């Protein structure tokens, strides 16, 4: 028999069977037809490659919708690599924004820690007071 069972595909792709079923429901991979009579569906090798593609794209932070669009784009004869590059550049800009926000958050947390005397009653804790007063702001610095 040609192809692999869903369990074999899962093992080869490094995912669980439920992940494969989820990707099928989301339309990211095709479910092969059930063989006549009895037996297991057999998935082609391309399914393993597609799952690896999806996992890598997820690791880069792409949403399932974006991954679906990438898969669709990949199948278009006139598709150009510049479209994919533009998506990755957009993703990079989003990552840079998150890094900036995390760096601001780090500075705020460091400032809060600096206000803490490290001992004494909780009623005198400067961190608790700052949280209660709503004076903590993590905004973009100009």
N, C-alpha and C positions, 0 to 999 in steps of 0.2 A: 504494500500500500504506500502511496506517495503522500508526503506531508507528515505533520506531527499532530498528536492529540493536544488538547488545550493544556494539559498538565506538562507535556514536554515543551510546549511553547513558553509557558510560564517559567519553567526552570531555565531554559536557554536565554530568555530575555531578562531574567532576574526580577520577576514580579510574581504576584499571586494570581491565582486563577480568577478571583473576584475582580482584580484590576483589569484583566482582559475582558471580562464580561462588562465591566463599567465602560471601557473604551468602545466596546461594541454598541452599547446603548447610546453613547455620545456620538456615534457615527464616525469615530476616528479609525476604526478598523472594521473590516467586513467579517461577518460570521459566515463560515463556509456552509454550504447546504448539508443537511443530514443525509447520510447515505441511505439508499433504498433498503428496506428490510430492517436490519439492525446494524449497530456499529457506531463508532465515534466519528464525529466531524474531524476532518483532517485539514490542518492549516498549512499554507505554503510557507516557505522560508521567508518570503517577503513580509509576513506578519511579524516575525521576530525582529526584522530590521525596522519595521514601522514602530513597534513598541519601544525599541531602543531610541529611535528618533524622538518619540513623544517624551520619554523619560529625560533625555538630554535637554529638550526644549523646556520641560517643566523645571529642571534644575537651574536653567537660566532665567526662570521667573516668568515665562510666557504662560498665559492663561490657556485653558483648553480651547476656548473660542479662537484665540490667536493661532494655536497649534493647528486647529482645523483649517484655518485660512492658509497657513503655510503649506499644509498637505495639499490643499486645493491648488494653490499657486504652483506647487511642484509638478502637478499634473497638466498644467497649461503649456501648450507647445510654444507660445510666444512670450512666456514669462521671462523676465530679466532679473539678473542677480542684484541689480540696484534696488529693487523692491525689498528684497530680503535685508540688504545692508541698511536701508532706511529704517526698517523695523528694529534691527539690532541697535542702531544709533539711538532710536527713541527709547529703547529699553535701557541703554546705558545712561541716558539723561535721567530717567526715572531712578535708577540706582544711585546716581550722583546726588539727586535730591534727597533720597532716603539717608544717604551717608551724611549729608549736611545736617539733616534733622537729628540724626543720632549723635553727631558731634555736639550740637547745641544742647541736646538732652544730657549728654555727659558733663558738659560744663555746669549745667544747672544742678545736677546731682552732686558734683564736686563742691559747688558752693553751699548746698544744703549740708553736706557732711562737714564742711568747715565751720558751720554755725553750731554744730552739736558739741556740747561739753563732754560727752561720753559717759556721764554719770549724773545722778541726781533724779529727782522725781519726774515722772513723765509729764506732769502738769507744767513743767518748766521747759519742756523740749521745744527747741526752736523749729525743728523739722515739722512736728505736729502742728504747731501754731501756723507755720507757713502754709501747710496743706489746708488747715481750717479756714484761713483768711483768704485763700484763693489768690495769693500774690505771686505765685509761681507762673512764669510765662516762658514758653518755649516758642519763640517766634523767629522768623527769618531776620537775620542781621543784615543791615544795609551797608 
